[in-house]
Amino acid sequence: MSGIKKIFIFVILGAALYVLLSYHFIFIDNSIKMLKKSHLTLEYTIFSTKAKSVEFILAIDELRKAGIGELLVKMGKKGKALERYRQESEEEED
């Protein structure tokens, strides 16, 4: 394999690793949403909301800091914790 091909492969692999470190891939119903992580990490890179309560999801600091509450609101999810999140967000805007 020539040197240019090796460099190209390493650049592609590096870019893929950077994307994995930078974004959460959230599976909500039948769709995949991407959330920017608050810092580079592999924690909760792939996360499914299936069979999880809103309270459980919002209890995960990494996801909450990344803005999963706003995403759940946009997707129409319901729950007492989400109502509190909406109220806190509205108070911060005022």
PDB file of N, CA, C and O in Angstrom:
ATOM      1  N   MET A   1       0.851  -1.177   0.000  1.00  0.00           N
ATOM      2  CA  MET A   1       0.000   0.000   0.000  1.00  0.00           C
ATOM      3  C   MET A   1       0.894   1.237   0.000  1.00  0.00           C
ATOM      4  O   MET A   1       1.858   1.318   0.761  1.00  0.00           O
ATOM      5  N   SER A   2       0.576   2.168  -0.833  1.00  0.00           N
ATOM      6  CA  SER A   2       1.410   3.368  -0.937  1.00  0.00           C
ATOM      7  C   SER A   2       1.211   4.271   0.283  1.00  0.00           C
ATOM      8  O   SER A   2       0.234   4.139   1.020  1.00  0.00           O
ATOM      9  N   GLY A   3       2.147   5.177   0.472  1.00  0.00           N
ATOM     10  CA  GLY A   3       2.118   6.082   1.614  1.00  0.00           C
ATOM     11  C   GLY A   3       0.906   6.988   1.627  1.00  0.00           C
ATOM     12  O   GLY A   3       0.361   7.282   2.691  1.00  0.00           O
ATOM     13  N   ILE A   4       0.478   7.433   0.459  1.00  0.00           N
ATOM     14  CA  ILE A   4      -0.676   8.332   0.379  1.00  0.00           C
ATOM     15  C   ILE A   4      -1.954   7.606   0.798  1.00  0.00           C
ATOM     16  O   ILE A   4      -2.805   8.191   1.469  1.00  0.00           O
ATOM     17  N   LYS A   5      -2.094   6.342   0.410  1.00  0.00           N
ATOM     18  CA  LYS A   5      -3.268   5.562   0.798  1.00  0.00           C
ATOM     19  C   LYS A   5      -3.297   5.360   2.310  1.00  0.00           C
ATOM     20  O   LYS A   5      -4.357   5.455   2.929  1.00  0.00           O
ATOM     21  N   LYS A   6      -2.142   5.082   2.906  1.00  0.00           N
ATOM     22  CA  LYS A   6      -2.077   4.899   4.360  1.00  0.00           C
ATOM     23  C   LYS A   6      -2.468   6.183   5.079  1.00  0.00           C
ATOM     24  O   LYS A   6      -3.223   6.143   6.051  1.00  0.00           O
ATOM     25  N   ILE A   7      -1.968   7.306   4.618  1.00  0.00           N
ATOM     26  CA  ILE A   7      -2.308   8.598   5.234  1.00  0.00           C
ATOM     27  C   ILE A   7      -3.801   8.856   5.092  1.00  0.00           C
ATOM     28  O   ILE A   7      -4.444   9.302   6.042  1.00  0.00           O
ATOM     29  N   PHE A   8      -4.353   8.583   3.926  1.00  0.00           N
ATOM     30  CA  PHE A   8      -5.784   8.784   3.686  1.00  0.00           C
ATOM     31  C   PHE A   8      -6.615   7.933   4.645  1.00  0.00           C
ATOM     32  O   PHE A   8      -7.594   8.418   5.212  1.00  0.00           O
ATOM     33  N   ILE A   9      -6.236   6.675   4.830  1.00  0.00           N
ATOM     34  CA  ILE A   9      -6.963   5.781   5.738  1.00  0.00           C
ATOM     35  C   ILE A   9      -6.876   6.290   7.171  1.00  0.00           C
ATOM     36  O   ILE A   9      -7.878   6.281   7.886  1.00  0.00           O
ATOM     37  N   PHE A  10      -5.700   6.734   7.606  1.00  0.00           N
ATOM     38  CA  PHE A  10      -5.546   7.264   8.960  1.00  0.00           C
ATOM     39  C   PHE A  10      -6.364   8.540   9.162  1.00  0.00           C
ATOM     40  O   PHE A  10      -6.920   8.754  10.239  1.00  0.00           O
ATOM     41  N   VAL A  11      -6.440   9.375   8.149  1.00  0.00           N
ATOM     42  CA  VAL A  11      -7.244  10.598   8.245  1.00  0.00           C
ATOM     43  C   VAL A  11      -8.726  10.244   8.381  1.00  0.00           C
ATOM     44  O   VAL A  11      -9.428  10.844   9.194  1.00  0.00           O
ATOM     45  N   ILE A  12      -9.202   9.294   7.608  1.00  0.00           N
ATOM     46  CA  ILE A  12     -10.602   8.858   7.682  1.00  0.00           C
ATOM     47  C   ILE A  12     -10.897   8.257   9.056  1.00  0.00           C
ATOM     48  O   ILE A  12     -11.918   8.578   9.664  1.00  0.00           O
ATOM     49  N   LEU A  13     -10.016   7.391   9.548  1.00  0.00           N
ATOM     50  CA  LEU A  13     -10.207   6.783  10.865  1.00  0.00           C
ATOM     51  C   LEU A  13     -10.178   7.837  11.967  1.00  0.00           C
ATOM     52  O   LEU A  13     -10.964   7.769  12.912  1.00  0.00           O
ATOM     53  N   GLY A  14      -9.285   8.804  11.851  1.00  0.00           N
ATOM     54  CA  GLY A  14      -9.205   9.890  12.834  1.00  0.00           C
ATOM     55  C   GLY A  14     -10.468  10.729  12.843  1.00  0.00           C
ATOM     56  O   GLY A  14     -10.961  11.108  13.906  1.00  0.00           O
ATOM     57  N   ALA A  15     -10.989  11.019  11.671  1.00  0.00           N
ATOM     58  CA  ALA A  15     -12.227  11.799  11.576  1.00  0.00           C
ATOM     59  C   ALA A  15     -13.402  11.029  12.184  1.00  0.00           C
ATOM     60  O   ALA A  15     -14.233  11.614  12.878  1.00  0.00           O
ATOM     61  N   ALA A  16     -13.471   9.732  11.928  1.00  0.00           N
ATOM     62  CA  ALA A  16     -14.547   8.911  12.498  1.00  0.00           C
ATOM     63  C   ALA A  16     -14.445   8.871  14.021  1.00  0.00           C
ATOM     64  O   ALA A  16     -15.461   8.966  14.710  1.00  0.00           O
ATOM     65  N   LEU A  17     -13.242   8.734  14.546  1.00  0.00           N
ATOM     66  CA  LEU A  17     -13.046   8.740  15.996  1.00  0.00           C
ATOM     67  C   LEU A  17     -13.441  10.080  16.589  1.00  0.00           C
ATOM     68  O   LEU A  17     -14.066  10.125  17.649  1.00  0.00           O
ATOM     69  N   TYR A  18     -13.090  11.165  15.927  1.00  0.00           N
ATOM     70  CA  TYR A  18     -13.450  12.499  16.409  1.00  0.00           C
ATOM     71  C   TYR A  18     -14.971  12.674  16.466  1.00  0.00           C
ATOM     72  O   TYR A  18     -15.490  13.256  17.418  1.00  0.00           O
ATOM     73  N   VAL A  19     -15.678  12.178  15.465  1.00  0.00           N
ATOM     74  CA  VAL A  19     -17.146  12.264  15.458  1.00  0.00           C
ATOM     75  C   VAL A  19     -17.715  11.454  16.616  1.00  0.00           C
ATOM     76  O   VAL A  19     -18.642  11.907  17.288  1.00  0.00           O
ATOM     77  N   LEU A  20     -17.176  10.265  16.858  1.00  0.00           N
ATOM     78  CA  LEU A  20     -17.650   9.441  17.973  1.00  0.00           C
ATOM     79  C   LEU A  20     -17.386  10.107  19.320  1.00  0.00           C
ATOM     80  O   LEU A  20     -18.189   9.975  20.243  1.00  0.00           O
ATOM     81  N   LEU A  21     -16.281  10.813  19.439  1.00  0.00           N
ATOM     82  CA  LEU A  21     -15.947  11.500  20.683  1.00  0.00           C
ATOM     83  C   LEU A  21     -16.762  12.780  20.868  1.00  0.00           C
ATOM     84  O   LEU A  21     -16.932  13.237  21.998  1.00  0.00           O
ATOM     85  N   SER A  22     -17.263  13.358  19.800  1.00  0.00           N
ATOM     86  CA  SER A  22     -17.902  14.671  19.831  1.00  0.00           C
ATOM     87  C   SER A  22     -19.428  14.655  19.894  1.00  0.00           C
ATOM     88  O   SER A  22     -20.029  15.654  20.287  1.00  0.00           O
ATOM     89  N   TYR A  23     -20.065  13.559  19.521  1.00  0.00           N
ATOM     90  CA  TYR A  23     -21.526  13.534  19.417  1.00  0.00           C
ATOM     91  C   TYR A  23     -22.139  12.337  20.122  1.00  0.00           C
ATOM     92  O   TYR A  23     -21.560  11.251  20.156  1.00  0.00           O
ATOM     93  N   HIS A  24     -23.339  12.560  20.692  1.00  0.00           N
ATOM     94  CA  HIS A  24     -24.201  11.489  21.182  1.00  0.00           C
ATOM     95  C   HIS A  24     -25.121  11.125  20.024  1.00  0.00           C
ATOM     96  O   HIS A  24     -25.649  12.011  19.352  1.00  0.00           O
ATOM     97  N   PHE A  25     -25.314   9.848  19.788  1.00  0.00           N
ATOM     98  CA  PHE A  25     -26.275   9.380  18.789  1.00  0.00           C
ATOM     99  C   PHE A  25     -27.459   8.821  19.567  1.00  0.00           C
ATOM    100  O   PHE A  25     -27.362   7.753  20.171  1.00  0.00           O
ATOM    101  N   ILE A  26     -28.573   9.539  19.552  1.00  0.00           N
ATOM    102  CA  ILE A  26     -29.730   9.213  20.361  1.00  0.00           C
ATOM    103  C   ILE A  26     -30.802   8.580  19.485  1.00  0.00           C
ATOM    104  O   ILE A  26     -31.229   9.166  18.491  1.00  0.00           O
ATOM    105  N   PHE A  27     -31.236   7.378  19.861  1.00  0.00           N
ATOM    106  CA  PHE A  27     -32.309   6.686  19.147  1.00  0.00           C
ATOM    107  C   PHE A  27     -33.619   6.992  19.859  1.00  0.00           C
ATOM    108  O   PHE A  27     -33.831   6.554  20.990  1.00  0.00           O
ATOM    109  N   ILE A  28     -34.504   7.749  19.195  1.00  0.00           N
ATOM    110  CA  ILE A  28     -35.814   8.086  19.735  1.00  0.00           C
ATOM    111  C   ILE A  28     -36.850   7.572  18.751  1.00  0.00           C
ATOM    112  O   ILE A  28     -36.905   8.000  17.598  1.00  0.00           O
ATOM    113  N   ASP A  29     -37.666   6.646  19.228  1.00  0.00           N
ATOM    114  CA  ASP A  29     -38.662   5.987  18.383  1.00  0.00           C
ATOM    115  C   ASP A  29     -37.962   5.396  17.160  1.00  0.00           C
ATOM    116  O   ASP A  29     -37.116   4.515  17.311  1.00  0.00           O
ATOM    117  N   ASN A  30     -38.290   5.853  15.966  1.00  0.00           N
ATOM    118  CA  ASN A  30     -37.679   5.309  14.747  1.00  0.00           C
ATOM    119  C   ASN A  30     -36.685   6.267  14.113  1.00  0.00           C
ATOM    120  O   ASN A  30     -36.397   6.160  12.921  1.00  0.00           O
ATOM    121  N   SER A  31     -36.159   7.198  14.892  1.00  0.00           N
ATOM    122  CA  SER A  31     -35.227   8.165  14.318  1.00  0.00           C
ATOM    123  C   SER A  31     -33.942   8.239  15.150  1.00  0.00           C
ATOM    124  O   SER A  31     -33.907   7.851  16.318  1.00  0.00           O
ATOM    125  N   ILE A  32     -32.905   8.742  14.514  1.00  0.00           N
ATOM    126  CA  ILE A  32     -31.616   8.940  15.175  1.00  0.00           C
ATOM    127  C   ILE A  32     -31.344  10.434  15.195  1.00  0.00           C
ATOM    128  O   ILE A  32     -31.386  11.100  14.160  1.00  0.00           O
ATOM    129  N   LYS A  33     -31.064  10.954  16.388  1.00  0.00           N
ATOM    130  CA  LYS A  33     -30.742  12.374  16.556  1.00  0.00           C
ATOM    131  C   LYS A  33     -29.317  12.487  17.080  1.00  0.00           C
ATOM    132  O   LYS A  33     -28.863  11.644  17.853  1.00  0.00           O
ATOM    133  N   MET A  34     -28.626  13.520  16.661  1.00  0.00           N
ATOM    134  CA  MET A  34     -27.263  13.761  17.127  1.00  0.00           C
ATOM    135  C   MET A  34     -27.251  14.955  18.065  1.00  0.00           C
ATOM    136  O   MET A  34     -27.845  15.994  17.773  1.00  0.00           O
ATOM    137  N   LEU A  35     -26.569  14.800  19.198  1.00  0.00           N
ATOM    138  CA  LEU A  35     -26.387  15.890  20.148  1.00  0.00           C
ATOM    139  C   LEU A  35     -24.899  16.123  20.330  1.00  0.00           C
ATOM    140  O   LEU A  35     -24.138  15.172  20.507  1.00  0.00           O
ATOM    141  N   LYS A  36     -24.480  17.366  20.289  1.00  0.00           N
ATOM    142  CA  LYS A  36     -23.076  17.716  20.528  1.00  0.00           C
ATOM    143  C   LYS A  36     -22.761  17.457  21.997  1.00  0.00           C
ATOM    144  O   LYS A  36     -23.503  17.898  22.875  1.00  0.00           O
ATOM    145  N   LYS A  37     -21.671  16.748  22.271  1.00  0.00           N
ATOM    146  CA  LYS A  37     -21.257  16.470  23.646  1.00  0.00           C
ATOM    147  C   LYS A  37     -20.646  17.722  24.264  1.00  0.00           C
ATOM    148  O   LYS A  37     -20.110  18.578  23.560  1.00  0.00           O
ATOM    149  N   SER A  38     -20.734  17.817  25.587  1.00  0.00           N
ATOM    150  CA  SER A  38     -20.170  18.980  26.278  1.00  0.00           C
ATOM    151  C   SER A  38     -18.644  18.910  26.312  1.00  0.00           C
ATOM    152  O   SER A  38     -17.983  19.942  26.421  1.00  0.00           O
ATOM    153  N   HIS A  39     -18.082  17.714  26.220  1.00  0.00           N
ATOM    154  CA  HIS A  39     -16.637  17.537  26.108  1.00  0.00           C
ATOM    155  C   HIS A  39     -16.361  16.193  25.431  1.00  0.00           C
ATOM    156  O   HIS A  39     -17.240  15.333  25.377  1.00  0.00           O
ATOM    157  N   LEU A  40     -15.159  16.013  24.923  1.00  0.00           N
ATOM    158  CA  LEU A  40     -14.821  14.796  24.191  1.00  0.00           C
ATOM    159  C   LEU A  40     -14.793  13.599  25.140  1.00  0.00           C
ATOM    160  O   LEU A  40     -14.038  13.584  26.112  1.00  0.00           O
ATOM    161  N   THR A  41     -15.613  12.609  24.851  1.00  0.00           N
ATOM    162  CA  THR A  41     -15.695  11.394  25.652  1.00  0.00           C
ATOM    163  C   THR A  41     -16.414  10.312  24.851  1.00  0.00           C
ATOM    164  O   THR A  41     -17.081  10.601  23.858  1.00  0.00           O
ATOM    165  N   LEU A  42     -16.273   9.083  25.285  1.00  0.00           N
ATOM    166  CA  LEU A  42     -17.011   7.991  24.647  1.00  0.00           C
ATOM    167  C   LEU A  42     -18.242   7.590  25.465  1.00  0.00           C
ATOM    168  O   LEU A  42     -18.973   6.683  25.070  1.00  0.00           O
ATOM    169  N   GLU A  43     -18.478   8.258  26.605  1.00  0.00           N
ATOM    170  CA  GLU A  43     -19.624   7.935  27.438  1.00  0.00           C
ATOM    171  C   GLU A  43     -20.925   8.297  26.727  1.00  0.00           C
ATOM    172  O   GLU A  43     -21.070   9.396  26.191  1.00  0.00           O
ATOM    173  N   TYR A  44     -21.860   7.364  26.731  1.00  0.00           N
ATOM    174  CA  TYR A  44     -23.185   7.548  26.133  1.00  0.00           C
ATOM    175  C   TYR A  44     -23.110   7.999  24.677  1.00  0.00           C
ATOM    176  O   TYR A  44     -23.916   8.820  24.238  1.00  0.00           O
ATOM    177  N   THR A  45     -22.151   7.468  23.931  1.00  0.00           N
ATOM    178  CA  THR A  45     -22.049   7.802  22.510  1.00  0.00           C
ATOM    179  C   THR A  45     -23.277   7.310  21.765  1.00  0.00           C
ATOM    180  O   THR A  45     -23.811   8.019  20.912  1.00  0.00           O
ATOM    181  N   ILE A  46     -23.728   6.112  22.078  1.00  0.00           N
ATOM    182  CA  ILE A  46     -24.937   5.563  21.471  1.00  0.00           C
ATOM    183  C   ILE A  46     -25.918   5.303  22.603  1.00  0.00           C
ATOM    184  O   ILE A  46     -25.610   4.574  23.546  1.00  0.00           O
ATOM    185  N   PHE A  47     -27.113   5.909  22.506  1.00  0.00           N
ATOM    186  CA  PHE A  47     -28.089   5.810  23.587  1.00  0.00           C
ATOM    187  C   PHE A  47     -29.484   5.664  23.001  1.00  0.00           C
ATOM    188  O   PHE A  47     -29.875   6.416  22.109  1.00  0.00           O
ATOM    189  N   SER A  48     -30.227   4.693  23.506  1.00  0.00           N
ATOM    190  CA  SER A  48     -31.600   4.471  23.070  1.00  0.00           C
ATOM    191  C   SER A  48     -32.550   4.882  24.191  1.00  0.00           C
ATOM    192  O   SER A  48     -32.323   4.564  25.358  1.00  0.00           O
ATOM    193  N   THR A  49     -33.607   5.585  23.829  1.00  0.00           N
ATOM    194  CA  THR A  49     -34.598   5.994  24.817  1.00  0.00           C
ATOM    195  C   THR A  49     -35.702   4.952  24.984  1.00  0.00           C
ATOM    196  O   THR A  49     -36.601   5.127  25.807  1.00  0.00           O
ATOM    197  N   LYS A  50     -35.639   3.888  24.221  1.00  0.00           N
ATOM    198  CA  LYS A  50     -36.678   2.863  24.265  1.00  0.00           C
ATOM    199  C   LYS A  50     -36.731   2.231  25.656  1.00  0.00           C
ATOM    200  O   LYS A  50     -35.708   1.851  26.225  1.00  0.00           O
ATOM    201  N   ALA A  51     -37.946   2.132  26.183  1.00  0.00           N
ATOM    202  CA  ALA A  51     -38.221   1.509  27.484  1.00  0.00           C
ATOM    203  C   ALA A  51     -37.531   2.231  28.640  1.00  0.00           C
ATOM    204  O   ALA A  51     -37.284   1.625  29.683  1.00  0.00           O
ATOM    205  N   LYS A  52     -37.218   3.510  28.472  1.00  0.00           N
ATOM    206  CA  LYS A  52     -36.613   4.300  29.544  1.00  0.00           C
ATOM    207  C   LYS A  52     -37.526   5.481  29.843  1.00  0.00           C
ATOM    208  O   LYS A  52     -38.056   6.117  28.931  1.00  0.00           O
ATOM    209  N   SER A  53     -37.703   5.764  31.113  1.00  0.00           N
ATOM    210  CA  SER A  53     -38.545   6.900  31.483  1.00  0.00           C
ATOM    211  C   SER A  53     -37.786   8.204  31.251  1.00  0.00           C
ATOM    212  O   SER A  53     -36.556   8.224  31.199  1.00  0.00           O
ATOM    213  N   VAL A  54     -38.533   9.275  31.114  1.00  0.00           N
ATOM    214  CA  VAL A  54     -37.932  10.594  30.936  1.00  0.00           C
ATOM    215  C   VAL A  54     -37.092  10.941  32.162  1.00  0.00           C
ATOM    216  O   VAL A  54     -36.024  11.540  32.039  1.00  0.00           O
ATOM    217  N   GLU A  55     -37.580  10.563  33.346  1.00  0.00           N
ATOM    218  CA  GLU A  55     -36.852  10.830  34.578  1.00  0.00           C
ATOM    219  C   GLU A  55     -35.490  10.145  34.562  1.00  0.00           C
ATOM    220  O   GLU A  55     -34.487  10.739  34.957  1.00  0.00           O
ATOM    221  N   PHE A  56     -35.458   8.895  34.104  1.00  0.00           N
ATOM    222  CA  PHE A  56     -34.204   8.143  34.036  1.00  0.00           C
ATOM    223  C   PHE A  56     -33.235   8.812  33.057  1.00  0.00           C
ATOM    224  O   PHE A  56     -32.045   8.938  33.347  1.00  0.00           O
ATOM    225  N   ILE A  57     -33.741   9.235  31.913  1.00  0.00           N
ATOM    226  CA  ILE A  57     -32.896   9.859  30.892  1.00  0.00           C
ATOM    227  C   ILE A  57     -32.320  11.175  31.404  1.00  0.00           C
ATOM    228  O   ILE A  57     -31.131  11.442  31.234  1.00  0.00           O
ATOM    229  N   LEU A  58     -33.164  11.999  32.032  1.00  0.00           N
ATOM    230  CA  LEU A  58     -32.708  13.298  32.530  1.00  0.00           C
ATOM    231  C   LEU A  58     -31.784  13.174  33.733  1.00  0.00           C
ATOM    232  O   LEU A  58     -31.085  14.128  34.074  1.00  0.00           O
ATOM    233  N   ALA A  59     -31.770  12.009  34.382  1.00  0.00           N
ATOM    234  CA  ALA A  59     -30.877  11.797  35.526  1.00  0.00           C
ATOM    235  C   ALA A  59     -29.426  11.574  35.085  1.00  0.00           C
ATOM    236  O   ALA A  59     -28.522  11.595  35.920  1.00  0.00           O
ATOM    237  N   ILE A  60     -29.196  11.363  33.800  1.00  0.00           N
ATOM    238  CA  ILE A  60     -27.844  11.134  33.291  1.00  0.00           C
ATOM    239  C   ILE A  60     -27.223  12.499  32.983  1.00  0.00           C
ATOM    240  O   ILE A  60     -27.627  13.178  32.039  1.00  0.00           O
ATOM    241  N   ASP A  61     -26.240  12.887  33.789  1.00  0.00           N
ATOM    242  CA  ASP A  61     -25.633  14.218  33.677  1.00  0.00           C
ATOM    243  C   ASP A  61     -25.085  14.509  32.284  1.00  0.00           C
ATOM    244  O   ASP A  61     -25.309  15.591  31.741  1.00  0.00           O
ATOM    245  N   GLU A  62     -24.369  13.551  31.705  1.00  0.00           N
ATOM    246  CA  GLU A  62     -23.762  13.757  30.383  1.00  0.00           C
ATOM    247  C   GLU A  62     -24.808  14.146  29.342  1.00  0.00           C
ATOM    248  O   GLU A  62     -24.600  15.074  28.560  1.00  0.00           O
ATOM    249  N   LEU A  63     -25.922  13.438  29.337  1.00  0.00           N
ATOM    250  CA  LEU A  63     -26.963  13.695  28.344  1.00  0.00           C
ATOM    251  C   LEU A  63     -27.710  14.989  28.647  1.00  0.00           C
ATOM    252  O   LEU A  63     -28.056  15.740  27.734  1.00  0.00           O
ATOM    253  N   ARG A  64     -27.958  15.248  29.929  1.00  0.00           N
ATOM    254  CA  ARG A  64     -28.665  16.474  30.302  1.00  0.00           C
ATOM    255  C   ARG A  64     -27.848  17.710  29.922  1.00  0.00           C
ATOM    256  O   ARG A  64     -28.394  18.688  29.412  1.00  0.00           O
ATOM    257  N   LYS A  65     -26.537  17.661  30.173  1.00  0.00           N
ATOM    258  CA  LYS A  65     -25.666  18.787  29.817  1.00  0.00           C
ATOM    259  C   LYS A  65     -25.624  19.008  28.305  1.00  0.00           C
ATOM    260  O   LYS A  65     -25.476  20.135  27.833  1.00  0.00           O
ATOM    261  N   ALA A  66     -25.756  17.920  27.561  1.00  0.00           N
ATOM    262  CA  ALA A  66     -25.724  18.023  26.092  1.00  0.00           C
ATOM    263  C   ALA A  66     -27.038  18.564  25.530  1.00  0.00           C
ATOM    264  O   ALA A  66     -27.091  18.972  24.370  1.00  0.00           O
ATOM    265  N   GLY A  67     -28.102  18.570  26.346  1.00  0.00           N
ATOM    266  CA  GLY A  67     -29.365  19.132  25.889  1.00  0.00           C
ATOM    267  C   GLY A  67     -30.418  18.119  25.497  1.00  0.00           C
ATOM    268  O   GLY A  67     -31.272  18.402  24.657  1.00  0.00           O
ATOM    269  N   ILE A  68     -30.366  16.935  26.100  1.00  0.00           N
ATOM    270  CA  ILE A  68     -31.367  15.930  25.728  1.00  0.00           C
ATOM    271  C   ILE A  68     -32.768  16.343  26.157  1.00  0.00           C
ATOM    272  O   ILE A  68     -33.750  15.915  25.551  1.00  0.00           O
ATOM    273  N   GLY A  69     -32.872  17.172  27.198  1.00  0.00           N
ATOM    274  CA  GLY A  69     -34.192  17.644  27.623  1.00  0.00           C
ATOM    275  C   GLY A  69     -34.883  18.407  26.520  1.00  0.00           C
ATOM    276  O   GLY A  69     -36.066  18.188  26.256  1.00  0.00           O
ATOM    277  N   GLU A  70     -34.158  19.305  25.870  1.00  0.00           N
ATOM    278  CA  GLU A  70     -34.721  20.074  24.757  1.00  0.00           C
ATOM    279  C   GLU A  70     -35.113  19.151  23.611  1.00  0.00           C
ATOM    280  O   GLU A  70     -36.145  19.351  22.970  1.00  0.00           O
ATOM    281  N   LEU A  71     -34.293  18.150  23.360  1.00  0.00           N
ATOM    282  CA  LEU A  71     -34.594  17.196  22.290  1.00  0.00           C
ATOM    283  C   LEU A  71     -35.865  16.410  22.607  1.00  0.00           C
ATOM    284  O   LEU A  71     -36.699  16.198  21.727  1.00  0.00           O
ATOM    285  N   LEU A  72     -36.014  15.981  23.852  1.00  0.00           N
ATOM    286  CA  LEU A  72     -37.213  15.242  24.241  1.00  0.00           C
ATOM    287  C   LEU A  72     -38.457  16.116  24.132  1.00  0.00           C
ATOM    288  O   LEU A  72     -39.522  15.637  23.742  1.00  0.00           O
ATOM    289  N   VAL A  73     -38.328  17.389  24.473  1.00  0.00           N
ATOM    290  CA  VAL A  73     -39.452  18.320  24.340  1.00  0.00           C
ATOM    291  C   VAL A  73     -39.847  18.433  22.868  1.00  0.00           C
ATOM    292  O   VAL A  73     -41.031  18.376  22.534  1.00  0.00           O
ATOM    293  N   LYS A  74     -38.856  18.594  21.988  1.00  0.00           N
ATOM    294  CA  LYS A  74     -39.135  18.709  20.555  1.00  0.00           C
ATOM    295  C   LYS A  74     -39.800  17.446  20.005  1.00  0.00           C
ATOM    296  O   LYS A  74     -40.644  17.516  19.112  1.00  0.00           O
ATOM    297  N   MET A  75     -39.406  16.290  20.552  1.00  0.00           N
ATOM    298  CA  MET A  75     -39.952  15.028  20.067  1.00  0.00           C
ATOM    299  C   MET A  75     -41.306  14.696  20.708  1.00  0.00           C
ATOM    300  O   MET A  75     -41.922  13.681  20.381  1.00  0.00           O
ATOM    301  N   GLY A  76     -41.764  15.563  21.625  1.00  0.00           N
ATOM    302  CA  GLY A  76     -43.095  15.392  22.204  1.00  0.00           C
ATOM    303  C   GLY A  76     -43.175  14.387  23.327  1.00  0.00           C
ATOM    304  O   GLY A  76     -44.261  13.881  23.615  1.00  0.00           O
ATOM    305  N   LYS A  77     -42.068  14.078  23.972  1.00  0.00           N
ATOM    306  CA  LYS A  77     -42.086  13.142  25.095  1.00  0.00           C
ATOM    307  C   LYS A  77     -42.734  13.804  26.299  1.00  0.00           C
ATOM    308  O   LYS A  77     -42.695  15.027  26.436  1.00  0.00           O
ATOM    309  N   LYS A  78     -43.329  13.000  27.172  1.00  0.00           N
ATOM    310  CA  LYS A  78     -44.034  13.513  28.336  1.00  0.00           C
ATOM    311  C   LYS A  78     -43.458  12.899  29.613  1.00  0.00           C
ATOM    312  O   LYS A  78     -42.905  11.800  29.604  1.00  0.00           O
ATOM    313  N   GLY A  79     -43.607  13.646  30.708  1.00  0.00           N
ATOM    314  CA  GLY A  79     -43.166  13.163  32.013  1.00  0.00           C
ATOM    315  C   GLY A  79     -43.061  14.319  32.986  1.00  0.00           C
ATOM    316  O   GLY A  79     -42.885  15.467  32.579  1.00  0.00           O
ATOM    317  N   LYS A  80     -43.170  14.016  34.277  1.00  0.00           N
ATOM    318  CA  LYS A  80     -43.113  15.066  35.302  1.00  0.00           C
ATOM    319  C   LYS A  80     -41.761  15.770  35.281  1.00  0.00           C
ATOM    320  O   LYS A  80     -41.703  16.995  35.389  1.00  0.00           O
ATOM    321  N   ALA A  81     -40.678  15.016  35.145  1.00  0.00           N
ATOM    322  CA  ALA A  81     -39.344  15.619  35.129  1.00  0.00           C
ATOM    323  C   ALA A  81     -39.190  16.535  33.920  1.00  0.00           C
ATOM    324  O   ALA A  81     -38.524  17.567  34.008  1.00  0.00           O
ATOM    325  N   LEU A  82     -39.787  16.176  32.814  1.00  0.00           N
ATOM    326  CA  LEU A  82     -39.701  16.993  31.610  1.00  0.00           C
ATOM    327  C   LEU A  82     -40.475  18.293  31.786  1.00  0.00           C
ATOM    328  O   LEU A  82     -40.052  19.337  31.289  1.00  0.00           O
ATOM    329  N   GLU A  83     -41.602  18.241  32.488  1.00  0.00           N
ATOM    330  CA  GLU A  83     -42.355  19.463  32.782  1.00  0.00           C
ATOM    331  C   GLU A  83     -41.511  20.400  33.642  1.00  0.00           C
ATOM    332  O   GLU A  83     -41.495  21.609  33.408  1.00  0.00           O
ATOM    333  N   ARG A  84     -40.805  19.848  34.642  1.00  0.00           N
ATOM    334  CA  ARG A  84     -39.909  20.670  35.464  1.00  0.00           C
ATOM    335  C   ARG A  84     -38.803  21.251  34.603  1.00  0.00           C
ATOM    336  O   ARG A  84     -38.430  22.411  34.774  1.00  0.00           O
ATOM    337  N   TYR A  85     -38.272  20.458  33.679  1.00  0.00           N
ATOM    338  CA  TYR A  85     -37.209  20.926  32.783  1.00  0.00           C
ATOM    339  C   TYR A  85     -37.717  22.089  31.927  1.00  0.00           C
ATOM    340  O   TYR A  85     -37.014  23.085  31.752  1.00  0.00           O
ATOM    341  N   ARG A  86     -38.932  21.963  31.395  1.00  0.00           N
ATOM    342  CA  ARG A  86     -39.516  23.037  30.583  1.00  0.00           C
ATOM    343  C   ARG A  86     -39.649  24.313  31.397  1.00  0.00           C
ATOM    344  O   ARG A  86     -39.315  25.398  30.921  1.00  0.00           O
ATOM    345  N   GLN A  87     -40.141  24.184  32.634  1.00  0.00           N
ATOM    346  CA  GLN A  87     -40.324  25.352  33.487  1.00  0.00           C
ATOM    347  C   GLN A  87     -38.986  26.013  33.805  1.00  0.00           C
ATOM    348  O   GLN A  87     -38.876  27.238  33.773  1.00  0.00           O
ATOM    349  N   GLU A  88     -37.965  25.204  34.112  1.00  0.00           N
ATOM    350  CA  GLU A  88     -36.640  25.753  34.413  1.00  0.00           C
ATOM    351  C   GLU A  88     -36.069  26.461  33.190  1.00  0.00           C
ATOM    352  O   GLU A  88     -35.449  27.517  33.316  1.00  0.00           O
ATOM    353  N   SER A  89     -36.274  25.886  32.014  1.00  0.00           N
ATOM    354  CA  SER A  89     -35.769  26.509  30.783  1.00  0.00           C
ATOM    355  C   SER A  89     -36.450  27.841  30.528  1.00  0.00           C
ATOM    356  O   SER A  89     -35.800  28.803  30.120  1.00  0.00           O
ATOM    357  N   GLU A  90     -37.750  27.905  30.764  1.00  0.00           N
ATOM    358  CA  GLU A  90     -38.491  29.148  30.557  1.00  0.00           C
ATOM    359  C   GLU A  90     -38.042  30.204  31.555  1.00  0.00           C
ATOM    360  O   GLU A  90     -37.946  31.377  31.195  1.00  0.00           O
ATOM    361  N   GLU A  91     -37.762  29.821  32.803  1.00  0.00           N
ATOM    362  CA  GLU A  91     -37.308  30.757  33.820  1.00  0.00           C
ATOM    363  C   GLU A  91     -35.928  31.313  33.475  1.00  0.00           C
ATOM    364  O   GLU A  91     -35.661  32.491  33.714  1.00  0.00           O
ATOM    365  N   GLU A  92     -35.047  30.477  32.913  1.00  0.00           N
ATOM    366  CA  GLU A  92     -33.706  30.912  32.518  1.00  0.00           C
ATOM    367  C   GLU A  92     -33.773  31.931  31.388  1.00  0.00           C
ATOM    368  O   GLU A  92     -32.949  32.843  31.327  1.00  0.00           O
ATOM    369  N   GLU A  93     -34.744  31.784  30.493  1.00  0.00           N
ATOM    370  CA  GLU A  93     -34.886  32.702  29.361  1.00  0.00           C
ATOM    371  C   GLU A  93     -35.356  34.086  29.801  1.00  0.00           C
ATOM    372  O   GLU A  93     -35.039  35.088  29.159  1.00  0.00           O
ATOM    373  N   ASP A  94     -36.123  34.137  30.911  1.00  0.00           N
ATOM    374  CA  ASP A  94     -36.642  35.427  31.389  1.00  0.00           C
ATOM    375  C   ASP A  94     -35.597  36.282  32.038  1.00  0.00           C
ATOM    376  O   ASP A  94     -35.895  37.390  32.484  1.00  0.00           O
TER     377      ASP A  94
END
